[in-house]
Amino acid sequence: MSGKELLFHFKQELSNYSPEQLRYIPKEGVWSIGQMYDHIILVAHEYLDSAESCASLNEEQPLGKTRTGEQLMKAGGFPPVKIRLPDEMNAPPNNSDSQEQLASRLDELIGRLENWEAKVDLINPNYKVEHGGFGWLNAEEWLKLVEMHSRHHLRQKEELESYL
């Protein structure tokens, strides 16, 4: 599935949850389904911000990806393990959005992703922005991260649904 198809899938799945299910936190340290949606949307926008930054550059970056970044791109996705960010980067996502708000935010995100997919081939692949863990990524790689990150959360979605 493309990033856009995954985001459409997440949007369609929203209708499966009652407002209570969307906000249900099954135990301490575990997000609700709504929090997972919020996280996916926020991170995708951050990745698109970086793609946009690549497009605005006018100087090539000779540095490349870290070993982890190379492995990630070669594998085409995140490993099937839970990833916990450092506490300072791991604030709990918003848990108050309704289905309608999340659907609207997903629509906005899908539109933004479509916009960048249409012009990514016009961006010099040597215009790069640094990712804290993966190294220097170009606009195309930032767009790939939207898909890889969203797909990674499909496993979390299944787990959270098992608590309902």
DSSP file (Angstrom, degrees, kcal/mol; ACC not computed):
  #  RESIDUE AA STRUCTURE BP1 BP2  ACC     N-H-->O    O-->H-N    N-H-->O    O-->H-N    TCO  KAPPA ALPHA  PHI   PSI    X-CA   Y-CA   Z-CA
    1    1 A M              0   0    0      0, 0.0   150,-0.1     0, 0.0     2,-0.1   0.000 360.0 360.0 360.0 142.4    0.0    0.0    0.0
    2    2 A S     >  -     0   0    0      1,-0.1     4,-2.4     4,-0.0     5,-0.2  -0.319 360.0-102.4 -76.3 169.0    1.1    3.5   -0.7
    3    3 A G  H  > S+     0   0    0      1,-0.2     4,-2.3     2,-0.2     5,-0.2   0.911 124.8  50.3 -58.3 -42.6    1.2    6.1    2.1
    4    4 A K  H  > S+     0   0    0      1,-0.2     4,-2.4     2,-0.2    -1,-0.2   0.912 109.7  50.1 -63.6 -43.4   -2.0    7.6    0.7
    5    5 A E  H  > S+     0   0    0      1,-0.2     4,-2.4     2,-0.2    -1,-0.2   0.897 110.3  50.7 -63.1 -40.1   -3.7    4.2    0.6
    6    6 A L  H  X S+     0   0    0     -4,-2.4     4,-2.6     2,-0.2    -1,-0.2   0.917 110.2  48.8 -63.1 -43.0   -2.7    3.5    4.2
    7    7 A L  H  X S+     0   0    0     -4,-2.3     4,-2.3     2,-0.2    -2,-0.2   0.892 110.7  50.6 -66.2 -38.2   -4.0    6.9    5.4
    8    8 A F  H  X S+     0   0    0     -4,-2.4     4,-2.7     2,-0.2    -1,-0.2   0.909 109.7  52.3 -60.9 -41.7   -7.3    6.2    3.6
    9    9 A H  H  X S+     0   0    0     -4,-2.4     4,-2.2     2,-0.2    -2,-0.2   0.939 109.3  47.9 -59.6 -48.4   -7.4    2.8    5.3
   10   10 A F  H  X S+     0   0    0     -4,-2.6     4,-1.0     1,-0.2    -1,-0.2   0.909 111.8  51.2 -59.3 -41.3   -6.9    4.4    8.7
   11   11 A K  H >< S+     0   0    0     -4,-2.3     3,-0.8     1,-0.2     4,-0.5   0.930 110.0  48.4 -62.8 -45.4   -9.6    7.0    7.9
   12   12 A Q  H >< S+     0   0    0     -4,-2.7     3,-0.9     1,-0.2    -1,-0.2   0.868 107.6  56.4 -62.3 -36.7  -12.1    4.2    6.8
   13   13 A E  H >< S+     0   0    0     -4,-2.2     3,-2.1     1,-0.2    -1,-0.2   0.719  87.0  80.0 -69.0 -21.8  -11.4    2.3   10.0
   14   14 A L  G X< S+     0   0    0     -4,-1.0     3,-1.8    -3,-0.8    -1,-0.2   0.852  82.8  63.2 -54.6 -36.0  -12.3    5.3   12.2
   15   15 A S  G <  S+     0   0    0     -3,-0.9    -1,-0.3    -4,-0.5    -2,-0.2   0.617  89.1  70.8 -68.5  -9.9  -16.0    4.5   11.7
   16   16 A N  G <  S+     0   0    0     -3,-2.1     2,-0.4    -4,-0.1    -1,-0.3   0.589  89.7  75.6 -79.1  -9.9  -15.5    1.1   13.5
   17   17 A Y  S <  S-     0   0    0     -3,-1.8    82,-0.1    -4,-0.2     0, 0.0  -0.848  70.5-140.1-113.3 137.8  -14.9    2.9   16.9
   18   18 A S     >  -     0   0    0     -2,-0.4     4,-2.5     1,-0.1     5,-0.2  -0.438  39.9-103.0 -75.7 163.7  -17.4    4.4   19.3
   19   19 A P  H  > S+     0   0    0      0, 0.0     4,-1.3     0, 0.0    -1,-0.1   0.882 125.3  51.3 -56.2 -36.9  -16.2    7.7   21.0
   20   20 A E  H  > S+     0   0    0      1,-0.2     4,-0.8     2,-0.2     3,-0.2   0.913 110.0  47.9 -67.4 -41.9  -15.5    5.7   24.1
   21   21 A Q  H >4 S+     0   0    0      1,-0.2    12,-0.6     2,-0.2     3,-0.6   0.883 107.4  56.5 -65.2 -38.1  -13.4    3.1   22.2
   22   22 A L  H 3< S+     0   0    0     -4,-2.5    12,-3.1     1,-0.2    13,-0.4   0.839 116.5  35.3 -62.1 -33.6  -11.5    5.8   20.4
   23   23 A R  H 3< S+     0   0    0     -4,-1.3     2,-0.3    -3,-0.2    -1,-0.2   0.439  86.7 125.8-101.5  -1.3  -10.4    7.3   23.8
   24   24 A Y    <<  -     0   0    0     -4,-0.8     9,-0.4    -3,-0.6    10,-0.1  -0.427  42.4-162.8 -68.5 122.3  -10.0    4.1   25.8
   25   25 A I        -     0   0    0     -2,-0.3     7,-0.2     7,-0.1     6,-0.1  -0.919   2.6-162.8-104.3 109.1   -6.6    3.7   27.4
   26   26 A P        -     0   0    0      0, 0.0     2,-0.3     0, 0.0    -1,-0.1   0.802  64.7 -16.2 -68.7 -30.7   -6.3    0.0   28.4
   27   27 A K  S >  S-     0   0    0      3,-0.3     3,-2.0     4,-0.1     0, 0.0  -0.979  87.5 -66.1-165.3 164.0   -3.4    0.4   30.8
   28   28 A E  T 3  S+     0   0    0     -2,-0.3     3,-0.1     1,-0.3     0, 0.0  -0.284 119.2  21.9 -58.9 136.1   -0.7    2.8   31.9
   29   29 A G  T 3  S+     0   0    0      1,-0.3     2,-0.4    -4,-0.0    -1,-0.3   0.436 101.9 104.1  87.1  -0.8    1.9    3.4   29.2
   30   30 A V    <   -     0   0    0     -3,-2.0    -3,-0.3   130,-0.0    -1,-0.3  -0.941  65.5-131.9-115.9 136.2   -0.4    2.3   26.4
   31   31 A W        -     0   0    0     -2,-0.4     2,-0.1    -6,-0.1    -4,-0.1  -0.373  17.1-116.9 -79.4 160.6   -2.1    4.7   24.1
   32   32 A S     >  -     0   0    0     -7,-0.2     4,-1.9    -9,-0.1    -7,-0.1  -0.437  33.9-105.3 -80.9 168.8   -5.7    4.8   23.1
   33   33 A I  H  > S+     0   0    0    -12,-0.6     4,-2.3    -9,-0.4   -10,-0.2   0.899 123.8  53.9 -62.7 -39.9   -6.6    4.3   19.4
   34   34 A G  H  > S+     0   0    0    -12,-3.1     4,-2.5     1,-0.2    -1,-0.2   0.887 106.6  51.1 -62.0 -39.1   -7.3    8.0   19.1
   35   35 A Q  H  > S+     0   0    0    -13,-0.4     4,-2.5     2,-0.2    -1,-0.2   0.885 107.9  52.7 -65.0 -38.4   -3.8    8.8   20.5
   36   36 A M  H  X S+     0   0    0     -4,-1.9     4,-2.5     2,-0.2    -2,-0.2   0.926 110.0  48.6 -62.4 -44.0   -2.3    6.5   17.9
   37   37 A Y  H  X S+     0   0    0     -4,-2.3     4,-2.4     2,-0.2    -2,-0.2   0.935 110.6  50.7 -59.7 -46.6   -4.2    8.3   15.2
   38   38 A D  H  X S+     0   0    0     -4,-2.5     4,-2.7    56,-0.3    -2,-0.2   0.919 110.9  49.4 -57.8 -44.9   -3.0   11.7   16.5
   39   39 A H  H  X S+     0   0    0     -4,-2.5     4,-2.7     2,-0.2     5,-0.3   0.923 109.8  50.1 -61.3 -47.4    0.6   10.4   16.6
   40   40 A I  H  X S+     0   0    0     -4,-2.5     4,-2.3     1,-0.2    -1,-0.2   0.925 113.6  46.3 -58.5 -45.3    0.5    9.1   13.0
   41   41 A I  H  X S+     0   0    0     -4,-2.4     4,-2.1     2,-0.2    -2,-0.2   0.935 113.8  47.1 -64.7 -47.9   -0.9   12.4   11.7
   42   42 A L  H  X S+     0   0    0     -4,-2.7     4,-2.0    -5,-0.2    -2,-0.2   0.922 114.2  46.3 -62.1 -45.2    1.6   14.6   13.6
   43   43 A V  H  X S+     0   0    0     -4,-2.7     4,-2.5     2,-0.2    -1,-0.2   0.907 110.1  53.5 -66.4 -41.2    4.6   12.6   12.6
   44   44 A A  H  X S+     0   0    0     -4,-2.3     4,-2.4    -5,-0.3    -1,-0.2   0.913 108.8  49.7 -60.1 -41.6    3.5   12.5    8.9
   45   45 A H  H  X S+     0   0    0     -4,-2.1     4,-2.4     2,-0.2    -1,-0.2   0.894 109.1  52.5 -64.0 -38.4    3.2   16.3    8.9
   46   46 A E  H  X S+     0   0    0     -4,-2.0     4,-1.7     2,-0.2    -2,-0.2   0.918 110.3  47.9 -61.6 -42.4    6.7   16.5   10.4
   47   47 A Y  H  X S+     0   0    0     -4,-2.5     4,-2.0     1,-0.2    -2,-0.2   0.896 112.0  49.0 -65.5 -39.8    8.0   14.3    7.6
   48   48 A L  H  X S+     0   0    0     -4,-2.4     4,-2.5     2,-0.2    -1,-0.2   0.852 106.4  57.0 -68.8 -33.3    6.2   16.4    5.0
   49   49 A D  H  X S+     0   0    0     -4,-2.4     4,-2.1     2,-0.2    -1,-0.2   0.906 107.9  48.4 -59.3 -40.8    7.6   19.5    6.6
   50   50 A S  H  X S+     0   0    0     -4,-1.7     4,-2.2     2,-0.2    -2,-0.2   0.890 109.5  51.1 -69.0 -39.0   11.1   18.0    6.0
   51   51 A A  H  X S+     0   0    0     -4,-2.0     4,-1.9     2,-0.2    -2,-0.2   0.916 110.6  50.2 -61.1 -42.0   10.2   17.2    2.4
   52   52 A E  H  X S+     0   0    0     -4,-2.5     4,-1.1     1,-0.2    -2,-0.2   0.888 108.1  52.7 -62.7 -39.8    9.1   20.8    2.0
   53   53 A S  H >X S+     0   0    0     -4,-2.1     4,-0.6     1,-0.2     3,-0.5   0.901 105.7  54.2 -63.1 -40.2   12.4   22.0    3.5
   54   54 A C  H >< S+     0   0    0     -4,-2.2     3,-1.2     1,-0.2    -1,-0.2   0.917 106.1  53.3 -57.3 -43.1   14.3   19.8    1.0
   55   55 A A  H 3< S+     0   0    0     -4,-1.9    -1,-0.2     1,-0.3    -2,-0.2   0.761 106.7  52.4 -65.3 -25.6   12.4   21.6   -1.8
   56   56 A S  H << S+     0   0    0     -4,-1.1    -1,-0.3    -3,-0.5    -2,-0.2   0.536  89.2 101.6 -90.3  -6.2   13.4   25.0   -0.5
   57   57 A L    <<  -     0   0    0     -3,-1.2    70,-0.1    -4,-0.6     3,-0.1  -0.308  45.9-173.1 -75.3 161.0   17.1   24.3   -0.4
   58   58 A N        +     0   0    0      1,-0.1     2,-0.4     2,-0.0    -1,-0.1   0.145  64.8  74.1-137.1  17.2   19.6   25.5   -3.0
   59   59 A E  S    S-     0   0    0     69,-0.1    69,-0.3    67,-0.0    -1,-0.1  -0.996  78.0-123.7-134.7 131.0   22.7   23.7   -1.8
   60   60 A E        -     0   0    0     -2,-0.4    67,-0.2    67,-0.1    -2,-0.0  -0.393  17.2-139.2 -72.3 148.6   23.4   20.0   -2.2
   61   61 A Q        -     0   0    0     65,-3.4    -1,-0.1     1,-0.1    68,-0.0  -0.942  11.1-167.8-110.2 115.7   24.2   17.9    0.9
   62   62 A P        +     0   0    0      0, 0.0    -1,-0.1     0, 0.0     2,-0.1   0.719  61.0  93.3 -77.5 -19.0   27.0   15.4    0.4
   63   63 A L        -     0   0    0      1,-0.1     2,-0.1    65,-0.1    -2,-0.1  -0.376  59.6-163.7 -75.4 155.6   26.4   13.5    3.6
   64   64 A G        -     0   0    0      1,-0.2    72,-2.1    -2,-0.1    -1,-0.1  -0.261  28.0 -48.5-120.2-155.5   24.1   10.5    3.6
   65   65 A K  B     -A  135   0A   0     70,-0.3    70,-0.3     1,-0.1    -1,-0.2  -0.357  50.7-112.0 -80.6 157.9   22.1    8.2    5.9
   66   66 A T     >  -     0   0    0     68,-1.5     4,-2.7    -2,-0.1     5,-0.2  -0.265  41.4 -96.6 -73.2 173.5   23.3    6.6    9.1
   67   67 A R  H  > S+     0   0    0      1,-0.2     4,-2.5     2,-0.2     5,-0.2   0.914 129.7  50.2 -60.1 -41.8   23.6    2.8    9.1
   68   68 A T  H  > S+     0   0    0     65,-0.2     4,-2.6     1,-0.2    -1,-0.2   0.909 110.1  50.2 -62.6 -42.2   20.2    2.6   10.7
   69   69 A G  H  > S+     0   0    0     64,-0.4     4,-2.4     2,-0.2     5,-0.2   0.901 110.5  49.2 -62.8 -41.8   18.8    4.9    7.9
   70   70 A E  H  X S+     0   0    0     -4,-2.7     4,-2.4     2,-0.2    -2,-0.2   0.926 112.6  47.9 -62.5 -44.9   20.4    2.7    5.2
   71   71 A Q  H  X S+     0   0    0     -4,-2.5     4,-2.6     2,-0.2     6,-0.2   0.908 111.3  51.1 -62.7 -42.3   19.0   -0.5    6.8
   72   72 A L  H  X>S+     0   0    0     -4,-2.6     4,-1.7     2,-0.2     5,-1.1   0.935 113.1  43.7 -61.2 -48.5   15.5    1.1    7.1
   73   73 A M  H  <5S+     0   0    0     -4,-2.4    -1,-0.2     2,-0.2    -2,-0.2   0.882 114.3  50.3 -67.4 -37.6   15.4    2.2    3.5
   74   74 A K  H  <5S+     0   0    0     -4,-2.4    -1,-0.2    -5,-0.2    -2,-0.2   0.911 114.2  44.3 -65.9 -41.8   16.8   -1.1    2.2
   75   75 A A  H  <5S-     0   0    0     -4,-2.6    -1,-0.2    -5,-0.2    -2,-0.2   0.751 103.3-135.6 -73.8 -24.4   14.2   -3.0    4.3
   76   76 A G  T  <5S+     0   0    0     -4,-1.7     2,-0.3    -5,-0.2    -3,-0.2   0.679  72.6  33.5  76.6  17.6   11.4   -0.7    3.2
   77   77 A G  S   <S-     0   0    0     -5,-1.1    -2,-0.1    -6,-0.2    -1,-0.1  -0.966  91.5 -74.0 177.0 169.5   10.0   -0.4    6.6
   78   78 A F        -     0   0    0     70,-0.4    -6,-0.0    -2,-0.3     0, 0.0  -0.470  58.2 -96.7 -76.4 150.9   10.5   -0.4   10.4
   79   79 A P        -     0   0    0      0, 0.0     2,-2.5     0, 0.0    -1,-0.1  -0.330  41.2-102.4 -65.5 154.2   11.3   -3.7   12.1
   80   80 A P  S    S+     0   0    0      0, 0.0     2,-0.3     0, 0.0    -2,-0.0  -0.254  88.1 102.9 -77.6  55.7    8.3   -5.5   13.7
   81   81 A V  S    S-     0   0    0     -2,-2.5     2,-0.3     0, 0.0    -3,-0.0  -0.921  80.6 -96.5-131.8 157.7    9.2   -4.3   17.2
   82   82 A K        -     0   0    0     -2,-0.3     2,-0.5    74,-0.0     0, 0.0  -0.578  37.4-152.6 -72.8 136.5    7.8   -1.7   19.6
   83   83 A I        -     0   0    0     -2,-0.3     2,-0.6     2,-0.0    -1,-0.0  -0.956   8.4-166.9-115.2 122.7    9.9    1.5   19.4
   84   84 A R        -     0   0    0     -2,-0.5     3,-0.1     0, 0.0     6,-0.1  -0.942  10.8-147.0-112.9 123.3   10.0    3.7   22.4
   85   85 A L        -     0   0    0     -2,-0.6     5,-0.1     1,-0.2    -2,-0.0  -0.397  38.6 -79.8 -77.9 160.8   11.4    7.2   22.0
   86   86 A P    >   -     0   0    0      0, 0.0     3,-2.2     0, 0.0     4,-0.3  -0.275  48.7-106.9 -56.7 150.8   13.3    8.9   24.8
   87   87 A D  G >  S+     0   0    0      1,-0.3     3,-1.5     2,-0.2    -2,-0.1   0.830 118.9  59.4 -52.1 -38.8   11.0   10.4   27.4
   88   88 A E  G 3  S+     0   0    0      1,-0.3    -1,-0.3     2,-0.1     3,-0.2   0.703 113.8  38.3 -67.5 -16.6   11.6   14.0   26.3
   89   89 A M  G <  S+     0   0    0     -3,-2.2    -1,-0.3     1,-0.1    -2,-0.2   0.256 104.4  74.9-109.7   9.7   10.3   13.0   22.8
   90   90 A N    <   +     0   0    0     -3,-1.5    -1,-0.1    -4,-0.3    -2,-0.1  -0.183  54.4 154.7-122.5  40.1    7.6   10.8   24.1
   91   91 A A        -     0   0    0     -3,-0.2    -3,-0.0     1,-0.1    -4,-0.0  -0.437  56.9 -95.9 -65.6 141.3    4.8   13.0   25.4
   92   92 A P        -     0   0    0      0, 0.0    -1,-0.1     0, 0.0     3,-0.1  -0.352  44.2-117.6 -60.4 134.7    1.4   11.3   25.2
   93   93 A P        -     0   0    0      0, 0.0   -58,-0.1     0, 0.0   -57,-0.1  -0.173  42.9 -73.2 -66.5 166.5   -0.5   12.3   22.1
   94   94 A N        -     0   0    0    -59,-0.2   -56,-0.3     1,-0.1   -55,-0.1  -0.321  42.0-175.2 -59.7 138.4   -3.8   14.1   22.1
   95   95 A N        +     0   0    0     -3,-0.1   -60,-0.1     1,-0.1    -1,-0.1   0.051  65.2  76.2-124.5  24.2   -6.7   12.0   23.3
   96   96 A S        +     0   0    0    -62,-0.1     2,-0.1     2,-0.1    -1,-0.1   0.563  59.3 113.4-114.9  -9.5   -9.6   14.4   22.8
   97   97 A D        -     0   0    0    -75,-0.1     2,-0.1     1,-0.1   -59,-0.1  -0.372  58.3-134.4 -68.4 141.5  -10.3   14.4   19.0
   98   98 A S     >  -     0   0    0      1,-0.1     4,-2.6    -2,-0.1     5,-0.2  -0.313  30.1 -99.0 -81.4 172.0  -13.6   13.0   17.8
   99   99 A Q  H  > S+     0   0    0      1,-0.2     4,-2.8     2,-0.2     5,-0.2   0.921 126.5  51.3 -55.8 -44.4  -13.9   10.7   14.8
  100  100 A E  H  > S+     0   0    0      2,-0.2     4,-2.3     1,-0.2    -1,-0.2   0.897 109.9  48.1 -63.4 -41.5  -14.9   13.7   12.7
  101  101 A Q  H  > S+     0   0    0      2,-0.2     4,-2.4     1,-0.2    -1,-0.2   0.925 113.7  46.6 -65.8 -43.9  -11.9   15.7   13.8
  102  102 A L  H  X S+     0   0    0     -4,-2.6     4,-2.5     2,-0.2    -2,-0.2   0.909 112.2  50.9 -64.7 -40.6   -9.5   12.9   13.1
  103  103 A A  H  X S+     0   0    0     -4,-2.8     4,-2.4    -5,-0.2    -2,-0.2   0.910 111.1  48.4 -62.7 -41.6  -11.1   12.2    9.7
  104  104 A S  H  X S+     0   0    0     -4,-2.3     4,-2.3     2,-0.2    -1,-0.2   0.908 111.4  49.4 -64.7 -42.5  -10.8   15.9    8.8
  105  105 A R  H  X S+     0   0    0     -4,-2.4     4,-2.3     1,-0.2    -2,-0.2   0.884 111.0  50.3 -64.7 -38.4   -7.1   15.9    9.9
  106  106 A L  H  X S+     0   0    0     -4,-2.5     4,-3.0     2,-0.2    -2,-0.2   0.903 108.4  52.4 -66.0 -40.6   -6.5   12.8    7.8
  107  107 A D  H  X S+     0   0    0     -4,-2.4     4,-2.4     2,-0.2    -2,-0.2   0.929 110.6  47.8 -58.9 -45.3   -8.2   14.4    4.8
  108  108 A E  H  X S+     0   0    0     -4,-2.3     4,-2.2     1,-0.2    -2,-0.2   0.918 113.4  48.0 -60.8 -44.2   -5.9   17.4    5.2
  109  109 A L  H  X S+     0   0    0     -4,-2.3     4,-2.8     2,-0.2    -2,-0.2   0.916 110.1  51.2 -64.0 -44.5   -2.8   15.1    5.5
  110  110 A I  H  X S+     0   0    0     -4,-3.0     4,-2.7     1,-0.2    -1,-0.2   0.910 110.5  49.9 -60.7 -42.7   -3.8   13.0    2.5
  111  111 A G  H  X S+     0   0    0     -4,-2.4     4,-2.0    -5,-0.2    -1,-0.2   0.905 111.8  47.7 -61.8 -41.8   -4.2   16.2    0.4
  112  112 A R  H  X S+     0   0    0     -4,-2.2     4,-2.0     2,-0.2    -2,-0.2   0.914 112.0  49.7 -66.4 -41.9   -0.8   17.5    1.5
  113  113 A L  H  X S+     0   0    0     -4,-2.8     4,-2.7     1,-0.2    -2,-0.2   0.919 109.8  51.2 -62.5 -44.3    0.8   14.1    0.8
  114  114 A E  H  X S+     0   0    0     -4,-2.7     4,-1.8     1,-0.2    -1,-0.2   0.903 107.9  53.7 -59.2 -41.6   -0.8   14.0   -2.7
  115  115 A N  H  X S+     0   0    0     -4,-2.0     4,-0.7     1,-0.2    -1,-0.2   0.922 112.9  41.8 -58.9 -46.2    0.6   17.5   -3.3
  116  116 A W  H >X S+     0   0    0     -4,-2.0     4,-1.3     1,-0.2     3,-0.6   0.847 109.9  57.0 -74.6 -33.2    4.2   16.5   -2.5
  117  117 A E  H 3< S+     0   0    0     -4,-2.7     4,-0.4     1,-0.2    -1,-0.2   0.874 103.9  55.9 -61.9 -34.9    3.9   13.1   -4.3
  118  118 A A  H 3< S+     0   0    0     -4,-1.8    -1,-0.2     1,-0.2    -2,-0.2   0.742 120.3  27.8 -70.0 -23.3    3.1   15.1   -7.5
  119  119 A K  H X< S+     0   0    0     -4,-0.7     3,-1.6    -3,-0.6     4,-0.3   0.414  88.0  98.7-120.3   3.2    6.2   17.2   -7.3
  120  120 A V  G >< S+     0   0    0     -4,-1.3     3,-1.5     1,-0.3    20,-0.2   0.845  79.5  61.1 -62.8 -32.7    8.8   15.1   -5.5
  121  121 A D  G 3  S+     0   0    0     -4,-0.4    -1,-0.3     1,-0.3    -2,-0.1   0.676  98.8  58.5 -68.1 -15.0   10.4   14.1   -8.7
  122  122 A L  G <  S+     0   0    0     -3,-1.6     2,-0.5     2,-0.1    -1,-0.3   0.513  87.0  93.8 -89.5  -5.9   11.2   17.7   -9.4
  123  123 A I  S <  S-     0   0    0     -3,-1.5    17,-0.1    -4,-0.3   -68,-0.1  -0.760  88.5-108.8 -94.7 128.9   13.3   18.1   -6.2
  124  124 A N    >   -     0   0    0     -2,-0.5     3,-2.0     1,-0.2    15,-0.3  -0.325  22.7-140.5 -53.8 123.6   17.0   17.6   -6.5
  125  125 A P  T 3  S+     0   0    0      0, 0.0    -1,-0.2     0, 0.0    13,-0.0   0.618  99.8  62.1 -67.6  -9.9   17.7   14.3   -4.7
  126  126 A N  T 3  S+     0   0    0     12,-0.1   -65,-3.4     2,-0.1     2,-0.8   0.398  77.7  96.0 -95.6   2.9   20.9   15.8   -3.2
  127  127 A Y    <   +     0   0    0     -3,-2.0    12,-0.6   -67,-0.2     2,-0.3  -0.854  63.6 172.1 -88.0 113.0   18.9   18.4   -1.3
  128  128 A K  E     -B  138   0A   0     -2,-0.8     2,-0.4   -69,-0.3    10,-0.2  -0.876  32.6-153.9-131.6 154.6   18.6   16.8    2.1
  129  129 A V  E     -B  137   0A   0      8,-2.5     8,-2.5    -2,-0.3     2,-0.3  -0.977  33.3-111.0-125.4 140.6   17.4   17.5    5.6
  130  130 A E  E     -B  136   0A   0     -2,-0.4     2,-0.4     6,-0.2     6,-0.3  -0.538  20.6-156.8 -80.5 133.2   18.8   15.6    8.6
  131  131 A H  E  >  -B  135   0A   0      4,-3.2     4,-1.8    -2,-0.3   -62,-0.1  -0.886  24.9-125.4-100.3 137.5   16.7   13.1   10.6
  132  132 A G  T  4 S+     0   0    0     -2,-0.4    -1,-0.1     1,-0.2     4,-0.1   0.767 104.0  19.9 -57.2 -30.2   18.0   12.6   14.1
  133  133 A G  T  4 S+     0   0    0      2,-0.1   -64,-0.4   -67,-0.0   -65,-0.2   0.672 128.2  43.7-112.1 -22.6   18.3    8.8   13.8
  134  134 A F  T  4 S-     0   0    0      1,-0.3   -68,-1.5   -66,-0.2     2,-0.2   0.492  94.9-135.0-107.6  -5.3   18.4    8.1   10.0
  135  135 A G  E  <  -AB  65 131A   0     -4,-1.8    -4,-3.2   -70,-0.3     2,-0.6  -0.535  60.0  -1.7  88.3-153.9   20.8   10.8    8.8
  136  136 A W  E     - B   0 130A   0    -72,-2.1     2,-0.4    -6,-0.3    -6,-0.2  -0.661  68.8-177.5 -85.1 117.1   20.4   13.0    5.7
  137  137 A L  E     - B   0 129A   0     -8,-2.5    -8,-2.5    -2,-0.6     2,-0.1  -0.890  17.0-138.8-117.7 143.8   17.3   12.2    3.8
  138  138 A N  E  >  - B   0 128A   0     -2,-0.4     4,-2.1   -10,-0.2     3,-0.2  -0.401  39.2 -91.8 -91.5 176.5   16.0   13.7    0.5
  139  139 A A  H  > S+     0   0    0    -12,-0.6     4,-2.1   -15,-0.3     5,-0.2   0.878 125.1  52.9 -58.8 -41.6   12.3   14.6   -0.2
  140  140 A E  H  > S+     0   0    0      1,-0.2     4,-2.1   -20,-0.2    -1,-0.2   0.907 109.8  48.8 -61.3 -41.2   11.5   11.2   -1.7
  141  141 A E  H  > S+     0   0    0     -3,-0.2     4,-1.9     2,-0.2    -1,-0.2   0.865 108.0  54.0 -68.0 -35.9   12.9    9.4    1.4
  142  142 A W  H  X S+     0   0    0     -4,-2.1     4,-1.1     2,-0.2    -1,-0.2   0.906 109.1  49.1 -63.9 -39.5   10.8   11.7    3.7
  143  143 A L  H  X S+     0   0    0     -4,-2.1     4,-1.3     1,-0.2     3,-0.4   0.892 108.2  53.7 -66.1 -38.3    7.7   10.8    1.7
  144  144 A K  H  X S+     0   0    0     -4,-2.1     4,-2.8     1,-0.2    -1,-0.2   0.868 102.3  59.4 -61.9 -35.5    8.6    7.1    2.0
  145  145 A L  H  X S+     0   0    0     -4,-1.9     4,-3.0     1,-0.2     5,-0.3   0.854  97.3  59.7 -62.8 -33.8    8.9    7.5    5.8
  146  146 A V  H  X S+     0   0    0     -4,-1.1     4,-2.1    -3,-0.4    -1,-0.2   0.950 111.6  40.3 -58.0 -47.6    5.2    8.6    5.9
  147  147 A E  H  X S+     0   0    0     -4,-1.3     4,-2.8     2,-0.2     5,-0.2   0.943 116.8  48.3 -65.8 -48.4    4.2    5.3    4.4
  148  148 A M  H  X S+     0   0    0     -4,-2.8     4,-2.1     1,-0.2   -70,-0.4   0.905 113.9  46.3 -61.9 -42.6    6.7    3.2    6.5
  149  149 A H  H  X S+     0   0    0     -4,-3.0     4,-1.2     2,-0.2    -1,-0.2   0.919 113.8  47.7 -67.8 -43.2    5.7    4.9    9.8
  150  150 A S  H >< S+     0   0    0     -4,-2.1     3,-0.6    -5,-0.3     4,-0.3   0.929 112.6  49.3 -62.4 -44.6    2.0    4.6    9.1
  151  151 A R  H >X S+     0   0    0     -4,-2.8     3,-1.7     1,-0.2     4,-0.5   0.887 104.0  60.4 -61.8 -39.0    2.4    0.9    8.1
  152  152 A H  H >X S+     0   0    0     -4,-2.1     3,-0.7     1,-0.3     4,-0.6   0.837 100.3  56.3 -56.9 -33.4    4.4    0.3   11.3
  153  153 A H  H <X S+     0   0    0     -4,-1.2     4,-2.4    -3,-0.6    -1,-0.3   0.524  83.0  83.4 -82.1  -4.5    1.4    1.4   13.4
  154  154 A L  H <> S+     0   0    0     -3,-1.7     4,-2.0    -4,-0.3    -1,-0.2   0.896  91.8  50.7 -61.5 -37.9   -0.9   -1.2   11.8
  155  155 A R  H <X S+     0   0    0     -3,-0.7     4,-2.1    -4,-0.5    -1,-0.2   0.914 110.1  48.7 -65.1 -42.3    0.5   -3.7   14.3
  156  156 A Q  H  X S+     0   0    0     -4,-0.6     4,-2.9     1,-0.2     5,-0.2   0.900 107.9  55.5 -63.2 -40.1   -0.2   -1.3   17.2
  157  157 A K  H  X S+     0   0    0     -4,-2.4     4,-2.3     1,-0.2    -1,-0.2   0.920 107.7  48.6 -59.5 -44.9   -3.7   -0.8   15.9
  158  158 A E  H  X S+     0   0    0     -4,-2.0     4,-1.4     2,-0.2    -1,-0.2   0.914 112.0  49.4 -61.1 -42.9   -4.4   -4.5   16.0
  159  159 A E  H  X S+     0   0    0     -4,-2.1     4,-0.6     1,-0.2     3,-0.3   0.932 111.5  47.9 -63.2 -45.6   -3.1   -4.7   19.5
  160  160 A L  H >< S+     0   0    0     -4,-2.9     3,-1.0     1,-0.2     4,-0.4   0.874 108.7  54.9 -64.7 -36.2   -5.2   -1.8   20.7
  161  161 A E  H >< S+     0   0    0     -4,-2.3     3,-1.1     1,-0.2    -1,-0.2   0.810  97.9  64.1 -65.7 -29.1   -8.3   -3.3   19.1
  162  162 A S  H 3< S+     0   0    0     -4,-1.4    -1,-0.2    -3,-0.3    -2,-0.2   0.739  97.5  56.9 -67.7 -20.4   -7.7   -6.5   21.0
  163  163 A Y  T <<        0   0    0     -3,-1.0    -1,-0.2    -4,-0.6    -2,-0.2   0.632 360.0 360.0 -82.1 -14.3   -8.3   -4.5   24.3
  164  164 A L    <         0   0    0     -3,-1.1    -1,-0.2    -4,-0.4    -2,-0.1   0.482 360.0 360.0 -76.9 360.0  -11.8   -3.3   23.2
